[in-house]
Amino acid sequence: KSLVQNSTRPFRIQKLTFKNAFFTDQTISRAIVLLKVIASLKELEAIDCALEGKGIWNIKEIERSGQSFVETVTIKKLMIQNFHLFFDLNGMETQINKLKRLTIASSNVFMVPCKLAKGFSSLLYLDFHDNLLVNNRLEETICEGSWPSLQTLNLSQNSIKSLEQVAKCTSRLPKLNNLDISQNNFGEIPDVCEWPKSLKYLNLSSTQIPKVTKCIPATLEVLDVGANNLKEFGLQLAHLKELYLTKNQLKTLPGATPIPNLVVLSVRRNKLNGFSKEEFEYVCDSPLAVRGAQVGAVRLSLMECHRSLVVSLICVLVFLLILLLVAVGYKYHVVWYLRMTWAWLQAKRKPKRAPPKDVCYDAFVSYSENDSDWVENTMVRQLEQACPPFRLCLHKRDFVPGKWIVDNIIDCIEKSHKTLFVLSEHFVQSEWCKYELDFSHFRLFDENNDAAILVLLEPIQSKAIPKRFCKLRKIMNTKTYLEWPLEEEKQQVFWENLKVALKS
């Protein structure tokens, strides 16, 4: 009511959709009356709605309100409580005579009263798919004089069993040219049937018919008999232009001579294993390069005949190649080299060294996490509590949180007078050194070898160092390094030597 009263005139609403709405006999009667005020309204749609009542609508008030302007009504998944008690809507005939398109799908429709069906005098399109229509109610639904203007009828996914009775009932529709009765279980097909003389399109797919007979009307231009397990097709259909035989058991193509005007033939998912000379008289439609040529005269490449297979093979080969490259890259540490090269290039763009005023650490300490106990509890205590104290940069306490680790390394090295490497077996094997920390070696050794101080916590052979540490291997062969002694009497000399190296 508010929609009608509050809308600005003139109305421009053309379509109104109800979703998950609840109606009663009283509210639907009132809605029909109110919506007639909107002269622009041409289409009504109801999806997943519920109707409570028996169809006892206020027919007198509806008739007094005048003619409806709606031409299209679509109802999907309507739930009518106690639908078997629903009345026949007697008196509504005057309200439906202008309707042109009607869809009532998935709503448990099992019949339409003959008197009501005759009232749809202007209806061109009727869709009753996925309902409960059965043969003994079909006579009432499509009685003599019903649906006089109907051109398209969809009765798919119902419970109709007799193809002969469908043909007989639909022959009462003088203008019907499009009929869809797919997904009904007919099971058998009679030898002859009586159909509307105007019928052009017939969909008989998924109907369990074992064969095709002269029951199929000769007037057809489009025929779909897919998914029926047909073993042959030998009908003579002079007007047929499109034939769909998908998902059957055909071993040979239908003859070209009985279907002289055929333009489209679909035989996907069959068991074709040979072709006769007559079958090669068909004319190709695609690819465009051979359109119009006879099948027998055409030679196509492997790519044209098996495009999906070739594309699949190419995709598989590309995938295997990528897999191989990943495996090789992992084995030979390609990712590590790429990351280090990128970091090195980035570092090259920065100034060679930080200005003296920015150097705030005596040494940046590079060490493995496995050696952190010695570094943090022994070395740090000895150096930072010395007199004068040394200020060391450790990643655990001095790196900026949230900053990329390589940037932290670069900045800390640039702000440190020396870089102190605590070497051990753990150092050369750790992921830390392998991926991030070794970047610092590139920059450091490129600039000044004297800035590096090497401390060996344990004996380590230079040949045991991975090839990725090439410059570290070189400097260990050319530069003196300090070895941590296990004897306590020698440790004081070690600390004095380390302090001298840091001051130099």
C-alpha positions as CSV (number, residue, x, y, z in Angstrom):
1,K,0.0,0.0,0.0
2,S,2.8,2.4,0.9
3,L,4.6,1.6,-2.3
4,V,1.6,2.7,-4.4
5,Q,0.6,5.7,-2.3
6,N,4.2,7.1,-1.8
7,S,5.4,6.7,-5.4
8,T,5.7,9.8,-7.6
9,R,3.3,9.9,-10.5
10,P,3.4,9.0,-13.3
11,F,4.6,5.5,-12.3
12,R,7.7,4.1,-14.0
13,I,8.0,0.8,-12.2
14,Q,8.2,-2.0,-14.8
15,K,9.1,-5.0,-12.8
16,L,8.4,-6.0,-9.2
17,T,10.0,-9.0,-7.5
18,F,9.0,-10.7,-4.2
19,K,11.6,-12.9,-2.5
20,N,11.0,-14.9,0.6
21,A,7.6,-13.2,1.0
22,F,4.6,-14.6,2.9
23,F,1.1,-14.2,1.5
24,T,-2.4,-15.1,2.7
25,D,-5.7,-15.2,0.7
26,Q,-6.5,-11.7,2.0
27,T,-3.1,-10.0,1.4
28,I,-2.8,-11.4,-2.1
29,S,-6.2,-10.1,-3.0
30,R,-5.4,-6.7,-1.7
31,A,-2.0,-6.7,-3.5
32,I,-3.6,-7.5,-6.9
33,V,-6.0,-4.6,-6.5
34,L,-3.3,-2.1,-5.4
35,L,-0.8,-3.1,-8.1
36,K,-3.4,-2.3,-10.8
37,V,-2.8,1.4,-10.0
38,I,0.7,1.1,-11.4
39,A,-0.1,1.2,-15.1
40,S,3.6,0.9,-16.0
41,L,4.0,-2.5,-14.2
42,K,4.6,-5.2,-16.9
43,E,6.3,-8.0,-14.9
44,L,5.7,-9.7,-11.6
45,E,8.1,-12.2,-10.0
46,A,7.9,-14.3,-6.9
47,I,10.8,-16.5,-5.7
48,D,10.9,-18.7,-2.6
49,C,7.6,-17.3,-1.4
50,A,4.9,-19.0,0.7
51,L,1.1,-18.8,0.3
52,E,-1.2,-19.7,3.1
53,G,-4.8,-20.3,2.2
54,K,-7.1,-22.2,-0.3
55,G,-7.3,-19.7,-3.1
56,I,-10.5,-18.0,-1.8
57,W,-9.7,-14.6,-3.0
58,N,-11.9,-11.5,-3.1
59,I,-12.9,-11.9,-6.8
60,K,-15.5,-9.2,-6.7
61,E,-13.1,-6.5,-5.4
62,I,-10.5,-7.7,-7.9
63,E,-12.9,-7.4,-10.8
64,R,-14.2,-4.0,-9.7
65,S,-10.6,-2.7,-9.7
66,G,-10.3,-3.0,-13.5
67,Q,-7.9,-4.6,-15.9
68,S,-4.3,-5.6,-15.0
69,F,-1.5,-4.3,-17.1
70,V,0.9,-7.1,-16.1
71,E,2.1,-9.2,-19.1
72,T,4.7,-11.5,-17.5
73,V,4.3,-13.5,-14.3
74,T,7.2,-15.7,-13.0
75,I,6.7,-17.9,-9.9
76,K,9.6,-20.1,-8.7
77,K,9.6,-22.4,-5.6
78,L,6.3,-21.3,-4.3
79,M,5.2,-23.2,-1.2
80,I,1.5,-23.6,-0.8
81,Q,0.6,-25.2,2.5
82,N,-2.0,-28.0,1.8
83,F,-1.8,-27.3,-1.9
84,H,-4.1,-30.3,-2.6
85,L,-7.0,-28.2,-0.9
86,F,-6.3,-25.2,-3.1
87,F,-9.4,-24.0,-5.1
88,D,-9.6,-23.5,-8.8
89,L,-9.5,-19.7,-8.8
90,N,-12.9,-19.6,-10.3
91,G,-13.7,-16.0,-11.5
92,M,-10.1,-15.0,-12.2
93,E,-10.6,-15.5,-16.0
94,T,-11.1,-11.8,-16.7
95,Q,-7.9,-11.0,-14.9
96,I,-5.6,-13.2,-17.0
97,N,-6.8,-12.6,-20.6
98,K,-4.0,-10.1,-21.3
99,L,-1.2,-12.1,-19.8
100,K,1.5,-13.1,-22.4
101,R,4.2,-15.0,-20.4
102,L,3.6,-17.3,-17.4
103,T,6.2,-19.4,-15.6
104,I,5.3,-21.5,-12.5
105,A,8.3,-23.7,-11.8
106,S,9.3,-26.0,-8.8
107,S,5.9,-25.3,-7.1
108,N,4.1,-28.7,-7.1
109,V,1.6,-27.8,-9.8
110,F,-0.3,-30.9,-10.8
111,M,-3.1,-29.4,-13.0
112,V,-4.8,-26.3,-14.3
113,P,-8.6,-26.3,-14.4
114,C,-10.0,-26.3,-18.0
115,K,-12.1,-23.2,-17.4
116,L,-9.1,-21.2,-16.1
117,A,-6.9,-22.5,-18.9
118,K,-9.4,-21.1,-21.5
119,G,-9.1,-17.7,-19.9
120,F,-5.4,-17.4,-21.0
121,S,-6.5,-16.1,-24.4
122,S,-3.3,-14.0,-25.0
123,L,-0.7,-16.3,-23.5
124,L,2.3,-17.0,-25.8
125,Y,4.7,-18.6,-23.4
126,L,4.0,-21.2,-20.7
127,D,6.6,-22.8,-18.5
128,F,5.6,-25.6,-16.0
129,H,9.0,-27.2,-15.6
130,D,9.9,-29.2,-12.4
131,N,6.3,-29.7,-11.2
132,L,3.9,-32.7,-10.6
133,L,2.0,-32.8,-13.9
134,V,0.8,-36.3,-14.7
135,N,-1.0,-37.8,-17.7
136,N,-4.5,-38.2,-16.2
137,R,-4.5,-34.4,-15.3
138,L,-3.1,-33.4,-18.7
139,E,-6.5,-33.8,-20.4
140,E,-7.9,-31.2,-18.0
141,T,-4.9,-28.9,-18.2
142,I,-4.8,-28.8,-22.0
143,C,-8.5,-29.2,-22.8
144,E,-10.2,-28.2,-26.1
145,G,-10.1,-24.4,-26.4
146,S,-7.4,-23.8,-23.8
147,W,-4.3,-21.7,-24.3
148,P,-5.5,-20.6,-27.8
149,S,-2.5,-18.4,-28.6
150,L,0.2,-20.5,-27.0
151,Q,3.5,-20.8,-29.0
152,T,6.0,-22.2,-26.5
153,L,5.3,-24.8,-23.8
154,N,7.8,-26.3,-21.3
155,L,6.6,-29.4,-19.5
156,S,10.1,-30.7,-18.6
157,Q,10.9,-32.4,-15.3
158,N,7.4,-33.5,-14.5
159,S,5.8,-37.0,-14.0
160,I,4.3,-37.5,-17.5
161,K,4.6,-41.1,-18.7
162,S,2.8,-41.3,-22.0
163,L,4.3,-39.6,-25.1
164,E,1.2,-40.5,-27.2
165,Q,-1.1,-38.7,-24.8
166,V,1.2,-35.6,-24.7
167,A,1.1,-35.5,-28.5
168,K,-2.7,-35.9,-28.5
169,C,-3.2,-33.1,-25.9
170,T,-0.8,-30.6,-27.5
171,S,-2.4,-31.2,-30.9
172,R,-5.3,-29.1,-29.4
173,L,-2.9,-26.1,-29.4
174,P,-3.2,-24.6,-32.9
175,K,-0.3,-22.2,-32.7
176,L,2.2,-24.3,-30.7
177,N,5.7,-24.4,-32.4
178,N,8.1,-25.0,-29.5
179,L,7.6,-28.0,-27.1
180,D,10.0,-29.1,-24.3
181,I,9.1,-32.4,-22.7
182,S,12.6,-33.4,-21.7
183,Q,13.4,-35.2,-18.4
184,N,10.1,-37.1,-18.3
185,N,10.3,-40.8,-18.1
186,F,8.3,-42.0,-21.2
187,G,10.2,-45.3,-21.4
188,E,8.6,-46.2,-24.8
189,I,7.6,-44.4,-28.0
190,P,4.6,-45.3,-30.2
191,D,5.0,-45.8,-34.0
192,V,2.8,-42.8,-34.9
193,C,1.6,-39.8,-33.0
194,E,-0.7,-36.8,-33.6
195,W,1.0,-33.5,-33.1
196,P,0.2,-29.8,-33.7
197,K,0.8,-29.1,-37.4
198,S,2.8,-25.9,-36.5
199,L,5.3,-27.7,-34.3
200,K,8.9,-26.7,-35.2
201,Y,11.0,-27.5,-32.1
202,L,10.8,-30.6,-30.0
203,N,13.0,-31.5,-27.0
204,L,12.9,-35.2,-26.1
205,S,16.2,-35.4,-24.3
206,S,16.5,-37.6,-21.2
207,T,13.2,-39.3,-21.7
208,Q,14.3,-42.9,-21.8
209,I,12.9,-43.6,-25.3
210,P,14.7,-46.7,-26.7
211,K,14.5,-45.6,-30.4
212,V,13.1,-43.0,-32.8
213,T,9.9,-43.7,-34.8
214,K,7.5,-41.9,-37.1
215,C,6.0,-40.6,-33.9
216,I,8.5,-37.8,-34.3
217,P,6.6,-35.1,-36.3
218,A,7.9,-34.5,-39.9
219,T,7.3,-30.7,-39.5
220,L,10.3,-30.3,-37.1
221,E,13.1,-27.9,-37.8
222,V,14.9,-28.6,-34.5
223,L,15.0,-31.9,-32.7
224,D,16.9,-32.8,-29.4
225,V,16.9,-36.5,-28.5
226,G,20.1,-36.5,-26.5
227,A,20.8,-38.8,-23.5
228,N,18.4,-41.5,-24.6
229,N,20.9,-44.4,-25.4
230,L,19.8,-44.5,-29.0
231,K,21.7,-46.9,-31.2
232,E,20.6,-45.5,-34.5
233,F,18.8,-42.7,-36.2
234,G,17.2,-43.3,-39.5
235,L,14.2,-40.9,-39.7
236,Q,13.4,-38.9,-42.8
237,L,12.9,-35.3,-41.8
238,A,12.9,-33.1,-44.8
239,H,12.6,-29.8,-42.9
240,L,15.0,-30.5,-40.1
241,K,17.8,-28.0,-39.7
242,E,19.3,-28.9,-36.2
243,L,19.7,-32.4,-34.8
244,Y,21.1,-33.0,-31.3
245,L,22.1,-36.7,-30.6
246,T,24.5,-36.0,-27.7
247,K,25.2,-38.8,-25.2
248,N,23.7,-41.8,-27.0
249,Q,25.1,-45.1,-28.3
250,L,25.3,-44.3,-32.0
251,K,27.9,-46.3,-33.9
252,T,27.3,-44.5,-37.3
253,L,26.2,-41.1,-38.3
254,P,22.6,-40.6,-39.5
255,G,22.3,-40.6,-43.3
256,A,22.6,-37.3,-45.1
257,T,20.0,-38.0,-47.7
258,P,16.9,-38.3,-45.4
259,I,17.9,-34.9,-43.8
260,P,18.8,-32.7,-46.8
261,N,18.4,-29.3,-45.0
262,L,20.5,-30.2,-41.9
263,V,22.7,-27.3,-40.8
264,V,23.7,-28.4,-37.2
265,L,24.5,-31.9,-36.1
266,S,25.8,-32.7,-32.6
267,V,27.0,-36.3,-32.0
268,R,29.2,-35.7,-28.9
269,R,29.6,-38.6,-26.5
270,N,28.6,-41.4,-28.8
271,K,30.4,-44.6,-30.0
272,L,31.2,-43.6,-33.5
273,N,33.9,-45.9,-35.0
274,G,33.5,-45.6,-38.7
275,F,32.0,-43.6,-41.6
276,S,30.4,-44.7,-44.8
277,K,30.9,-43.0,-48.1
278,E,27.5,-41.4,-47.8
279,E,28.3,-39.8,-44.5
280,F,31.3,-38.1,-46.0
281,E,28.9,-36.1,-48.1
282,Y,28.2,-33.8,-45.2
283,V,29.5,-30.3,-45.5
284,C,31.8,-28.8,-42.8
285,D,30.6,-25.8,-40.8
286,S,33.9,-25.2,-38.9
287,P,36.7,-24.3,-38.7
288,L,36.1,-21.3,-40.8
289,A,38.9,-22.2,-43.2
290,V,37.1,-25.3,-44.4
291,R,33.4,-24.1,-44.1
292,G,31.4,-25.3,-47.0
293,A,33.9,-28.1,-48.0
294,Q,32.8,-31.8,-47.9
295,V,34.0,-33.7,-44.9
296,G,35.8,-36.3,-47.1
297,A,37.9,-33.7,-48.8
298,V,39.2,-31.9,-45.7
299,R,42.5,-32.7,-44.0
300,L,42.9,-31.0,-40.6
301,S,46.0,-30.8,-38.4
302,L,46.4,-32.5,-35.1
303,M,45.9,-29.1,-33.3
304,E,42.6,-28.5,-35.1
305,C,41.2,-32.0,-34.5
306,H,42.4,-32.4,-30.9
307,R,42.8,-28.8,-29.7
308,S,41.8,-29.6,-26.1
309,L,44.2,-32.6,-26.0
310,V,47.1,-30.6,-27.4
311,V,46.5,-27.7,-25.1
312,S,46.3,-30.2,-22.1
313,L,49.6,-31.7,-23.2
314,I,51.3,-28.3,-23.5
315,C,50.0,-27.3,-20.1
316,V,51.4,-30.6,-18.6
317,L,54.8,-30.1,-20.3
318,V,55.0,-26.5,-19.1
319,F,54.1,-27.6,-15.5
320,L,56.8,-30.3,-15.7
321,L,59.3,-27.8,-16.9
322,I,58.4,-25.4,-14.1
323,L,58.7,-28.3,-11.6
324,L,62.1,-29.2,-13.1
325,L,63.3,-25.6,-12.8
326,V,62.1,-25.4,-9.2
327,A,64.0,-28.6,-8.4
328,V,67.2,-27.5,-10.1
329,G,66.9,-24.1,-8.4
330,Y,66.5,-25.7,-5.0
331,K,69.4,-28.1,-5.5
332,Y,71.8,-25.4,-6.7
333,H,70.5,-22.6,-4.4
334,V,69.4,-20.3,-7.3
335,V,66.9,-18.5,-5.1
336,W,69.6,-17.7,-2.6
337,Y,71.8,-16.3,-5.3
338,L,69.0,-14.2,-6.8
339,R,68.1,-12.7,-3.4
340,M,71.7,-11.9,-2.5
341,T,72.3,-10.3,-5.9
342,W,69.2,-8.2,-5.5
343,A,70.2,-7.1,-2.0
344,W,73.8,-6.4,-3.3
345,L,72.5,-4.3,-6.1
346,Q,70.3,-2.3,-3.7
347,A,73.2,-1.8,-1.4
348,K,75.4,-0.6,-4.3
349,R,73.0,2.4,-4.8
350,K,73.6,3.6,-1.2
351,P,76.7,5.7,-0.2
352,K,79.8,3.6,0.4
353,R,80.0,4.3,4.1
354,A,78.0,6.3,6.6
355,P,79.4,9.7,7.7
356,P,81.5,9.5,10.8
357,K,78.9,11.1,12.9
358,D,76.5,8.3,12.1
359,V,78.8,5.5,13.3
360,C,77.4,4.7,16.7
361,Y,78.6,1.1,17.2
362,D,82.1,-0.3,17.7
363,A,81.1,-3.5,16.0
364,F,78.3,-5.3,14.4
365,V,78.3,-9.0,15.6
366,S,77.4,-11.6,13.1
367,Y,76.7,-15.0,14.7
368,S,74.5,-18.1,14.6
369,E,71.6,-18.6,17.0
370,N,73.3,-21.8,18.2
371,D,76.2,-19.7,19.5
372,S,74.1,-17.0,21.1
373,D,74.8,-18.2,24.7
374,W,78.6,-17.5,24.3
375,V,78.1,-14.3,22.4
376,E,75.4,-12.8,24.6
377,N,76.6,-14.0,28.0
378,T,80.4,-14.2,27.6
379,M,81.6,-11.8,24.8
380,V,79.0,-9.1,25.5
381,R,79.8,-9.0,29.2
382,Q,83.6,-8.9,28.6
383,L,83.4,-6.1,26.0
384,E,80.5,-3.9,27.1
385,Q,81.7,-3.9,30.8
386,A,85.3,-3.2,29.8
387,C,87.0,0.1,30.6
388,P,86.4,1.9,28.4
389,P,83.3,-0.1,27.3
390,F,82.7,-1.2,23.7
391,R,79.3,-0.8,22.2
392,L,78.2,-3.8,20.2
393,C,75.3,-4.1,17.7
394,L,73.3,-7.4,18.1
395,H,70.3,-8.3,15.9
396,K,68.2,-9.4,18.9
397,R,68.2,-6.1,20.6
398,D,69.2,-3.5,18.0
399,F,67.3,-4.3,14.9
400,V,64.3,-2.1,14.2
401,P,61.0,-4.1,14.6
402,G,59.0,-4.3,11.4
403,K,61.8,-3.4,9.2
404,W,63.0,-5.8,6.4
405,I,65.8,-7.9,7.9
406,V,68.3,-7.1,5.0
407,D,67.7,-3.4,5.5
408,N,68.4,-3.8,9.2
409,I,71.7,-5.6,8.4
410,I,72.7,-2.9,5.9
411,D,72.0,-0.1,8.3
412,C,73.7,-1.7,11.3
413,I,76.8,-2.5,9.3
414,E,77.0,1.1,8.0
415,K,76.7,2.4,11.6
416,S,79.4,0.1,12.9
417,H,83.2,0.7,12.9
418,K,83.9,-3.1,12.5
419,T,82.0,-6.3,11.8
420,L,82.8,-9.2,14.1
421,F,82.1,-12.7,12.7
422,V,81.7,-15.4,15.3
423,L,82.5,-18.5,13.2
424,S,81.6,-22.1,13.9
425,E,80.1,-25.1,12.2
426,H,76.7,-23.7,13.2
427,F,77.5,-20.4,11.5
428,V,78.2,-21.8,8.0
429,Q,75.2,-24.2,8.1
430,S,72.5,-21.9,9.5
431,E,69.7,-20.5,7.3
432,W,70.3,-17.1,8.8
433,C,73.7,-16.8,7.4
434,K,72.8,-18.6,4.2
435,Y,70.0,-16.2,3.1
436,E,70.2,-12.8,4.8
437,L,73.3,-12.2,6.8
438,D,75.8,-13.1,4.0
439,F,74.6,-10.1,2.0
440,S,76.7,-8.1,4.5
441,H,79.8,-10.0,3.4
442,F,79.4,-8.8,-0.2
443,R,79.2,-5.2,0.8
444,L,81.8,-5.5,3.5
445,F,84.5,-7.2,1.6
446,D,84.0,-5.1,-1.5
447,E,84.8,-2.0,0.5
448,N,87.5,-2.8,3.2
449,N,88.8,-6.2,4.3
450,D,90.3,-4.6,7.4
451,A,86.8,-3.9,8.8
452,A,86.2,-7.6,9.4
453,I,87.3,-9.4,12.6
454,L,87.1,-13.2,12.6
455,V,86.6,-15.1,15.8
456,L,86.7,-18.9,15.6
457,L,84.8,-20.5,18.5
458,E,85.9,-24.0,17.3
459,P,88.3,-25.4,14.7
460,I,86.8,-25.1,11.2
461,Q,88.4,-26.0,7.9
462,S,88.0,-23.4,5.1
463,K,87.1,-26.2,2.7
464,A,84.1,-27.1,4.9
465,I,82.6,-23.6,4.2
466,P,80.0,-23.7,1.4
467,K,80.9,-22.2,-2.0
468,R,78.3,-19.5,-1.4
469,F,80.7,-18.0,1.2
470,C,83.4,-17.6,-1.4
471,K,84.7,-14.3,0.0
472,L,84.7,-15.6,3.5
473,R,86.7,-18.6,2.4
474,K,89.2,-16.3,0.7
475,I,89.6,-14.0,3.8
476,M,90.1,-17.0,6.1
477,N,93.1,-18.0,3.9
478,T,94.6,-14.5,3.8
479,K,93.7,-12.9,7.1
480,T,94.7,-13.7,10.7
481,Y,91.8,-14.6,12.9
482,L,91.3,-15.1,16.7
483,E,90.7,-18.5,18.1
484,W,88.8,-18.9,21.3
485,P,91.0,-21.0,23.7
486,L,89.4,-23.6,26.0
487,E,92.2,-23.1,28.6
488,E,91.2,-20.3,31.1
489,E,94.7,-19.0,31.4
490,K,94.8,-18.1,27.7
491,Q,91.3,-16.5,27.6
492,Q,92.5,-13.2,29.1
493,V,95.1,-12.9,26.2
494,F,92.2,-13.6,23.7
495,W,90.1,-10.7,25.2
496,E,93.0,-8.3,25.1
497,N,93.8,-9.1,21.4
498,L,90.1,-8.7,20.5
499,K,89.9,-5.3,22.2
500,V,93.0,-4.2,20.3
501,A,91.5,-5.4,17.0
502,L,88.3,-3.4,17.7
503,K,90.2,-0.2,18.5
504,S,92.4,-0.4,15.3
